[in-house]
Each structure stands twice: as C-alpha cells, then as structure tokens.
Amino acid sequence: MFHEAAIARVTALTEQLAVAEGFAETLAGRLGAGR
C-alpha cells in the first residue's frame, strides 16, 4: 500500500515538473519574442 502511494506521489510530482518546464519554456519564448 505504501509503495503504491509512493509511486502515485512521484508520478504526480513528475507531471507537475513537466507542466512547470513547459510553462517556463513558453514564458521564455514570449520574453525572447518581445525583445
């Protein structure tokens, strides 16, 4: 049970990291285009 919860937690964190990276790339692209 604990192992499954840990996997779910890691998966959620990985997804959040992927979203954050995508947001950062989009933001950087907008800033770069504004110059």
Backbone hydrogen bonds, N-H to C=O, Kabsch-Sander energy under -0.5 kcal/mol:
donor,donor_aa,acceptor,acceptor_aa,energy
5,A,1,M,-2.1
6,A,2,F,-2.4
7,I,3,H,-2.2
8,A,4,E,-2.3
9,R,5,A,-2.2
10,V,6,A,-2.6
11,T,7,I,-2.5
12,A,8,A,-2.3
13,L,9,R,-2.4
14,T,10,V,-2.5
15,E,11,T,-2.3
16,Q,12,A,-2.3
17,L,13,L,-2.2
18,A,14,T,-2.2
19,V,15,E,-2.2
20,A,16,Q,-2.5
21,E,17,L,-2.5
22,G,18,A,-2.2
23,F,19,V,-2.4
24,A,20,A,-2.4
25,E,21,E,-2.4
26,T,22,G,-2.2
27,L,23,F,-2.7
28,A,24,A,-2.7
29,G,25,E,-2.3
30,R,26,T,-2.2
31,L,27,L,-2.5
32,G,28,A,-2.6
33,A,29,G,-2.1
34,G,30,R,-1.3
35,R,31,L,-0.5
35,R,32,G,-0.8
